[in-house]
Amino acid sequence: IMHKPNTLFLCGKGMIMSVLDEEFGLIMAEIRKNVFETMLFHRKNLFLQKQCLSKYDIRDLLHE
């Protein structure tokens, strides 16, 4: 277990790859032009049409 993990905060767009549970998911984020990375996200940092989704179960909102 890491006691001081490095945290990266980005503002941008990405494609949701997987919803892990009601709070967390994986996103494929474009961190620079044509440079993509897989990142873990929390629902408090997830927005849909400028609305924060922190109060919602993302499993219900983001299904295929």
trRosetta pair geometry for C-beta under 8 A, 3 or more apart (Angstrom, degrees):
i j d omega theta_ij theta_ji phi_ij phi_ji
2 5 4.4 95 103 -71 133 84
8 39 7.5 -100 77 -128 115 128
9 45 8.0 -136 -139 -128 88 143
10 29 6.3 108 87 169 150 150
10 31 6.4 -89 -116 -116 154 83
10 39 7.6 -121 29 -82 128 176
12 29 6.2 100 83 -165 119 103
12 30 6.4 -128 151 68 137 78
12 31 7.4 170 36 -104 163 39
13 29 7.7 159 98 -139 33 71
13 30 6.7 5 76 33 76 107
14 27 4.3 80 113 163 138 112
14 28 5.5 177 -173 82 101 46
14 29 3.7 -54 -86 -95 137 61
14 30 6.4 -176 -94 3 74 68
14 39 7.5 -80 -127 40 174 112
15 27 6.8 153 75 -162 35 73
15 28 4.8 -10 58 55 91 103
16 19 7.0 20 171 -58 124 80
16 25 5.8 -7 -150 147 105 139
16 26 7.4 114 -162 83 60 52
16 27 5.4 -44 -101 -104 52 80
16 28 8.0 -156 -76 17 6 74
16 62 5.9 -54 117 -169 167 141
17 25 7.7 157 56 165 65 93
17 26 4.6 -48 63 102 108 101
17 27 6.4 169 5 -112 87 21
17 28 5.4 92 -49 -27 113 94
17 38 6.8 -30 11 -130 154 101
18 25 6.1 -176 97 -160 53 79
18 26 4.5 25 49 39 93 109
19 24 7.9 138 -165 98 55 46
19 25 4.5 -37 -112 -104 52 112
19 58 5.6 -161 -138 115 123 105
19 59 5.4 155 137 -95 142 65
19 62 5.4 148 -65 88 135 117
19 63 7.9 -62 16 -84 148 55
20 24 4.5 -25 56 96 122 95
20 25 5.6 -172 4 -96 81 41
20 26 6.8 89 -41 -21 104 85
21 24 5.7 36 43 41 87 86
21 59 7.2 -51 178 -49 29 119
22 43 7.6 -38 144 -30 59 146
22 57 4.2 -52 -144 -140 103 87
22 58 6.4 139 -167 30 41 73
22 59 5.6 -63 -96 -2 61 108
23 42 5.9 -12 163 -148 90 79
23 43 5.2 -105 -148 1 53 111
23 58 7.1 123 -103 12 12 113
24 40 6.2 -11 -166 -172 111 97
24 41 6.9 155 -151 80 61 45
24 42 5.9 -32 -96 -100 72 59
24 43 7.5 -97 -64 -25 32 81
25 40 7.6 156 84 -153 32 55
25 41 5.6 -21 65 60 80 92
25 43 7.9 81 2 -67 103 74
25 46 7.7 56 36 -80 123 143
25 58 6.1 -100 -33 117 127 149
25 62 7.2 -4 -93 82 161 155
26 38 5.8 -3 -174 -172 109 100
26 39 7.1 153 -154 78 61 35
26 40 6.2 -38 -99 -97 65 53
26 41 7.5 144 -112 14 16 84
27 38 7.4 155 79 -153 39 53
27 39 5.4 -25 63 64 88 87
27 41 5.2 29 -3 -11 122 128
28 36 5.4 12 176 -179 93 122
28 37 7.6 170 -153 84 54 25
28 38 5.9 -31 -98 -95 64 65
29 36 6.7 157 80 -152 36 68
29 37 5.9 -24 62 63 88 75
29 38 7.8 134 17 -116 79 16
29 39 5.1 -4 5 13 126 125
30 33 7.4 29 173 -108 115 24
30 34 7.6 13 -147 -48 108 12
30 35 6.8 106 -161 70 64 53
30 36 5.4 -40 -95 -93 58 76
31 35 5.4 -64 63 104 86 102
31 36 7.2 143 8 -118 80 23
31 37 5.5 15 -16 13 127 112
32 35 4.0 23 58 39 91 126
41 45 5.7 -122 -166 79 96 113
41 46 6.1 104 142 -67 127 98
42 45 5.4 77 65 16 77 100
42 46 7.4 -140 103 -18 39 97
43 46 5.0 -55 -145 25 46 122
43 53 5.3 -96 -172 105 92 94
43 54 5.5 138 121 -113 90 43
43 56 6.9 -147 -175 67 137 71
43 58 5.0 -153 -98 -40 116 120
44 52 7.1 10 -159 -176 48 115
44 54 4.1 46 -108 -109 64 112
46 52 7.4 106 77 -157 53 57
46 53 4.6 -44 95 47 101 118
46 54 7.6 153 47 -62 81 57
46 58 6.6 40 73 -100 166 132
47 50 6.2 4 175 -123 121 18
47 51 6.4 149 -157 67 75 34
47 52 5.6 -40 -98 -91 82 49
47 53 6.7 -175 -99 -6 27 89
48 51 5.8 -32 68 59 70 90
48 53 5.9 56 4 -53 103 120
48 61 7.3 -151 -14 171 158 133
52 55 7.8 79 110 1 90 84
53 56 4.8 -64 -170 43 82 116
53 58 6.3 79 140 -89 133 91
53 61 6.3 -117 -148 48 135 173
56 60 6.8 -116 174 63 98 109
56 61 5.5 59 139 -37 136 132
57 60 4.7 69 85 5 100 108
57 61 7.2 161 88 -7 54 90
58 61 5.3 -62 -142 46 46 108
58 62 5.2 -1 172 16 84 116
59 62 7.1 -68 -118 55 18 80
59 63 7.0 48 173 -68 55 94
60 63 7.2 -35 -159 -26 20 112
